[in-house]
Amino acid sequence: MKDMFRLNLIAIITTLLFYVTIWGGILAHILLGVLQLIHFLVICLYFQKLTKFQKTHVLLYGLLTLIVILFTCVKPDTFLTVFWPFSGVLAFYFLFITYQLEKLPS
């Protein structure tokens, strides 16, 4: 779990750099989302080892992500106004979560 934060940080910085070209940023954003969802699933496997603070944030992230994805599926016309900005905010929130998880003892 300690490497998740570094990998996530590199992925976010890379995504921001790719936003110099709009399409590059969009593709990188999608890959960042896939990476973060995989990391979320891995974190769920170790859920019992987390502190109460970390569990709360992981559950909140999962709930917010689910809401954004479901809302976008129900109203696809809101993709650019809802999904894109909130998925960016969620990416930074997940970076915070992985930073907190980095403090876990091995």
N, C-alpha and C positions, 0 to 999 in steps of 0.2 A: 504494500500500500504506500510505502514511502516514495516510490518512483512515480506514482500517479500524479502528484502535485507537479513535479518537474515536467512530465510529459504533457500534462494539461496546460501548463504555462507556455511551453514551447508551441503547442497547437494554437493557443489563443494569439500569441505574438505573430505566428505565421499567418493566421487568418487575417489579422489586422494589416499586416504587410501586403497580403494579396488584395486587400480592398483598394489598393492603388488602381487596379483595374477592376471594374465592377464585377465582371463575370468571374474573374479569379477569386474575388472575395466571396461571391455567392457559393461557388464550388467548395472553397475551403471551409465556409460556414457549415455547409452540409456535412462535410467530413468531420468537422469539430463536433457537431451534434451526434453523429454516429459514435465517435470515440467516447464522448461523455456518457451516452446511454450504455455503452458496454461497461465503462467504469462504474456506473451506477449499479448495474446488475452484479458486478464483482463485489462492490461494497455491500450489497444486500446479502451476499453469501456470508459475510463476516459481521452481520448486523449485531449479533449477541455480544461481540467484543467491544462495541462502541460505548462511549459514555452517553448519559442521558442527553446532554447538550448536542452531541454529534448525531444521535438517533433522531432528535427533533428536527435538525436541519436536513438530514437525509430524507426523512419522511415529507417535510415541507417541499423540498426540491422535487421529489417524485410526484407529489400532488399538483404542484404548479406546472410541471412539465406535462402531466396528463391533461390538465385543464386546457393548456395552450394548444396541445395537439388535437384534443376533441373539439374545441371551439373552431379551430381551423378546418377540421374535417366537416363539421356541420355547416359552417359558413365560409366556403373556400374563397369568396370574394374579399375576405378580410386578411388574406395571406400577407400582403405587404404592410398593412396597418396594425395587425395584431401579432401574427406569428413572428415576423422578422425582428421587430424591436424587442419583444419580450424574450425571444430565444437568445438574443444577444445579452440581455440582462441576466437571464438564467445561466448563461455560459460563465459569466463573472461570479455569480453566486456559487456555482459548482466549483470554481477555482478556490473560493473561500473555504468550501467544505473540504476539498482535498488538502488544502493547507492545514486545516484543523486535524485531519486524519493523519497527516505526516507526523504529528506529535505522539501518535500511539506507540507504545512499546512494542518491539518485535515479538 
